[in-house]
Amino acid sequence: MPGVSTDQVTIRLAYGEKGLDVALPADRTTVVEPTYVPAPDDERALLLDALREPVAGPPLRELARPGQKVAISICDGTRPQPRHLMVPAVLEQLDGIVDPDDVVVLVATGTHRGNTEDELRAMLGDDLLKRVRVVNHDARDDSSLVWLGRHGRDVPVWLNRHWVEADLRITTGFVEPHFFAGFSGGPKLVAPGLAGLETVLTLHDARRIGDPAATWAVCEGNPVHDDIRAVVAAVGGVSFALDVVLNREQRIVAAFGGELSPMHEAAREASRRLAMQPVPSPFEVVVTTNAGFPLDQNLYQSVKGMSAAMTVVRPGGTIVCAAECRDGFPDHGSYREVLASADSPQALLDAIAARERTVPDQWQVQVQAKVQSHADVVVHSAHLSRDDLAAAHLGHTDDVAETVLRALRDAGPDARVCVLPEGPQTIPYVSAG
């Protein structure tokens, strides 16, 4: 192609379970990845150290008492949490004190669908499913929720009954930058993870998500995260929190335990050091992913990869997102319907701003429309057709490299492309210097 070097660099994008190789012009391509830290041979030892020597507060075993009801919150199947290591480590600390029949593992689905038996087996393993009861949280099942009043900035709080009635409440999660809540993990394993629909809709309303501080790696002063923390603190808090930081192989490189707030602050700083990467200036084209399976199993989740790309793409530039989307949009929930409810991204933003009440999945649409109003977004997916993507106001490509080369040519001889092979596992930012 005229104006583009024939010297190429091949980059492996995190896509589905097998990855996707893309060859791009070497002299115009910048690859931005998380700082790589190899996992230790014994990841379990990291977890046990965090449980026995917490950042703050007593070790988990010292909190346990005979006869207690215990609730353990875990991420759902859209997250690469190493549950098969974390939950057994927690149970080991409770062994001999708490009866396994008094333990319930709660899948913190938020408003996502519950995980199937096969998915739970893949997430936790057969042995663990036989040892303790595992329950999918259901934000829409009023009978499973308890009303706890209004907290934070007038957030109506409904939480999972098993969680509320537990004597010992333990969260387990993993920490990475989040596109509007600042960071994942920590209090999010309670709200929105175990919250009722009305609570989630309020925490994710247009006003909170539309605030400039509701963005990557910002927690203090972020209206979404501020209210999440306020809600969790007001309703009895968390007895013990356990979070991990993962490398690109989704293996544990750091673990933190203890009292929720100082634990999460320490985990955030570790995640920030690995994930946040400076670049000198914005790019005309950015190639991104949603970090492969399970994170890219649907378009809804893949908005995070698009949002990461927006941080360093020039206004009017091009974002190419490679996301397998084996679960489609998905078809459950209202995400697809909300996307198709207006004829352009800007019209979606205007409609969302005009609504008095948040509707399910509106927050993801709001972020996606914001990205699409900033840049052209083209998606490579094995499971979404051109027409599917057009209904979501997105472009389609069968060939990532060809689309990038065309965008570079159209942008001019000095145009450059940034590649985020791990998508939102890396959050690039334009450095002040």
N, C-alpha and C positions, 0 to 999 in steps of 0.2 A: 504494500500500500504506500503511495507517495507520501514522503515526509515522515515516515515511521521507520526506525532502525530495524534491520533484519536480525540483529543480535537479540536473542531472547533469553528470558529467565523463566523457568518453570516453577510454579508455586502450587503447593498442595493446599486446597481450601478444605476446611472442615465442613463436610456435606454428608448428611445421612450417617451411615456407619462406616462407609468405605472411603470417603473423601472424593475430591474432584481436582484433577490437575489442570492448570491453566497456564499457557505460555504467553508472556507479554513482553513488550520491548524493554530490554534491560536498561537503556539509558533514560527512560522516562518513567520508570516504576520504582516506587518506594514501598517496601514491605514493613508494616508496623505490627509487632507481635508483643504479647506479654513477656515480661522478664521471666526466663525459664529457670525453674528450680526443680531439680530431680527429687522424686519422692524417696523416702528412706525405704530400706528393705522391710522394715517392720512398721507399717502405718498404724497398727493397733497400739503400739507402744506410745505413739504420739497422743492417741485418744485417752489412754489410761493415765498418762501424765497430766493431761488437762483435767481429767475428772478427780485426780488425787491432789493436784497442786494448782488450784484455780487462780485466775487473775485476781479475784476478790471473793471473799466469803469462804465458808467452810467447804471441805471436800463433799462430794455428793453422798458418800456413804455415811457421813456424820449427820446428814439431814434425814436419812431414812429411819422410820420407826415401824415396829411390827403393827399390823392391822391397818396401815395406811392404804388408801386408794391412790393409785399412781396413774397419771396420764402423761404419755410421751408424744409430743408433736413431731411429725416428720414431713418433709416435702413430698409433693405428689410426683407422679411419673413424668411430668414435663421438666423436672429438674434432675441434674446428674449427681444428686447427693449420694454419698457412699453409705446408704442406710444399712446395708448388710454388715458393715463394720461398726457403725456408730451405735445402733440399737443394741447389739450384743454386748458392746463395751459398757453401756449404761446398765443393762440387766446384770452384768457381772458384779457391778458395784452394789446392786440391790440384793444380790443372792444371799440367802440365809437370813435376811431381815424381812423382806416383803414377799408375801405369797404371790406367785405368778398369776393366780386367778384374780388378784386385785389390781392387775396391770392392764391398761388399755393403750394401744398404740393408735393415735389419731392421724389419719392422712389429711394434712392441712391443704385441702383443695381450693380454698377460697370459693370462687364461683365456677371453677372448672368441674367437669364431670368426675364422678368417682372412678377409681382405677378398678379394672376387671381382676378376676382371680388370677388369670395368667400374668397380668402386669404386676400384681402384688407379689406373685411368686418370683418374678424376675427382679423385683425391687428388694425383696427381703429374704428370699430363700424358703424352701419347704420347712426346714427345722424351726425357724423362727415363727412361721405361721402356725405351727402346731403348739408352740410354747405359750404364746400370748394371743389375746384377742386383738384383731386389727379392724378398725372401723373407718370407713370413708366419711369425712365430714360432708354434710349437705346443707349448704347455705339457704336452700329453699324449703327445707323441712322444718316448719315452725315448731313441731312437737319435740325436735331435738335441740332446741335453743332455749336460752334463759335470758330474760330481760334484765339489764343491769343499769338502766338509767342513761342519762346524757352526760357525756364527758368531752374533754378537749373543747374545741370550738363547736359546741352543740352537735356532737356526733351521737346519734341514737345507737346504743350498744346492745346487740344480741350476740351471745357467744354459745359455743357448743356445750351442752349440758354435762357431758362426761368431763370436760375440762374444768368447768366451774365447780363441779362437785368433788373433784379430786383433792386430796390432802397434799400431795406432792406433785407439782407441775413442772415438767421438764421439756424444754424445747431443744430440738436438734436440727441443725441446718448448715448451709454453707454460705459464705459471704463473697459477693462480687458486686461491682458497681451496678446500680439499677437505674433505668432510664427516667423514672420520675420520682422514685422513693429514696434516691440517694444510694443506698446499699441494700442488698438482700440480707436474709438471715435475721438473727436476733428477734426483735418484737414482731416481725412480720409472720413468724410462725404461730402467733396468736391472732393478730388482726393485721391483714384480712384473712389469714389462713384458716382460722377456726371461727370466723364471724358470720353473722347472718347477712342476707342479701342487702337489707336496708343499710346496715353498717358499712358494708363494702362500697355500695353506691355512693354513700356520703363521703367516705374517705377518698374516693376516686372521682369526685365531682369535677365539673369543668373549671370551677374557680380555683380549686386547689391545684389541679394538674396544669392549668394554664399559667400559674405563677412562674416567673422566671427562675425562682429558686427550687422549683420542683424538677430537678435534673440530676444527671450523673454525679455521684460521689459527694453530694451535698445532703447532710442530715440536719444539722442545726440551722434553724431558720427556714427549712423546707416545710411548707404547710402540710404536705402529705405525711412526712415522717414525724413531724412534731405532734400531729394528732394521733398517729399510731402509738407513739411512746406514751402520750397522755392517757389514751384509752387503756393500754395494758397496765400502766401504773395504778390507775384508778380502780381497777377491778381485781386487785389482789396480786398482780404481778406474776412473776415466774420464780419458782423455787430454785431452779438451777438451769443454766443455759449452756449448751455445747454447740460451738460452731467450728467449721473447718474452712481452710482455704485450699483450693485445688489448682493443680497445674494443667497444662493443655491436654494431658493424658487422662484428666479427671481423677487424678490420684492425690492423696492428702499430702500437703507439704507443710502445713501448720495447723494446730488445733488449740482452741481456747475454751476454757470452761469457767463457770462461777456465776456471780451475780450478773444479771442481764446487762445493765448499762456499761459498766467497765469492761466486761467481757466483749461486748459488741464493739466498743470503741477500739480495743486492742486488735480485734479481728479486722476491722475496717482499715486500720492503718497498715496492716500486713497486706491486705488485698490491694490497697491504693499503691503501695510500692511495686507490686507486680503488674498491675493492670494499666495504670495511667502512664501514657507515653507522649512526650512532646514532639511536635513537628514544627518546622519554621514558618510555614504559611499554608493557606488552604489549597486544595487540589481541584482541578476541573472534573476529574473522575475519581470515584471511590468504589472499589469492589469490596463487598462485605459478605458475611455469612451469619448464621445464628448459632455458630459453634458446633454444628453437627448434631446427631441424635444424642439424647432425646430432645434437645432444645429446639431443633428445627423441624419437629414433627408436624407443625401446622403454621399457617401464615400468621395467625394471631400472635404466636410467640415470636415470630421472625421480625415483627415490627421493632424489636429491640436491636437487632443487627442494623436495620435501616437507621434507627435513631443514633446509634454509635457512629455511623458513617456521616450523618448530618453535621457532627461536630467539626469536621474538617473539609467539607465539600463547599466549593464556592456557590453563592446564590446563582441559580440557573444552571448549575452543573448537572452531572449525571451520577446516580447511585445504581450500581448493579449488585443485586442481592442474590446469592446462591443459597437456596434453602429447599430441602427435599420435599417437605410438606406431605408426608405419607398419610397424614390424617386430614388433609385438605385444609379448609378454612379454620376451624373444623365446622362440620354441619350442625353440631349441637350448639346451643346458645344463640345469641342474636347478632354476633359480629358481622356475618355476611349481610344480613338484612340491613343493619345500620349503615354499612359501607355503601350499599346500593340505594340508600334513601335520598341521595342528592346527586346532582349531575357533575360535580367537581369537588376536589379537595377543599377549596375555599368555601364552597357552598356548605359542605359538611361542617367546617369550623363555625360558620355563621349560624347554622341550625343548632349546633350543640350549645353555642353561647346563648342562644335565645330560649333554650328549654329551661323550664322552672325545675324540672326533676331529672336527675340522671337516670339513664336506662342502662341495663346490663351491657357490658362490652363497649360502652361509649368511650371509656378512657383510652382503650387501645386505638380506637378509630380516631380519637382526637389527636393522639401523638402521631399516628400514621399520616393523617391529613396535614399536620404541621410540617412533617418531613417532605411530603409531596408538594406542598406550597413553596418549599425552599428549593427543591431540585427535582429533576425527572427521575423516577424510580422504575427500574426494569428488573424483573425477577426471572431467575432460572429455577424451574421446579420440575421434577419428574412426575408430579401428580396433579398439577394445576394447569389447565389449558390456557391458551391465549384468551379465549372468551371469558373464562373464570377470572383471570387477572384483570381484563378490561372492565369487568363489572365492579372491580375494586379500585378502578382508576389507575391501574398499574400496567406498565409495559411488560412484554414477554420476550424472552430470548432462549433459543436452543443452544446458542454458542456464546459463552461469556467473553472469550477472547475477541471474537469478531465484533461484538457490541462495543467493547472497550476501544478497539482500534478505530471504529467508526466515530465514536464520541471524541477521541483524541484528535482525529483528523478535522472534525467539525469545529473543535475548540481552538485550533491553530497550532503552529509549529512549536510553541513553547509550553503547550499543555502537558500536564503530568497526571499520572494515576497513582493513587495510594491503595494498597491492598491490606485488608484486615482479615487474614486467614482464619482467625478465631472469633471474628465478629465482636459481640459485646463482651467477650473476655478481655478485650483490649479497648480502652477508652482513650483515643488520641485527643490531644488538645493543642491549639496553636499557642506556642510559648510566647510570652511577652517580649523576650529578647530577640 
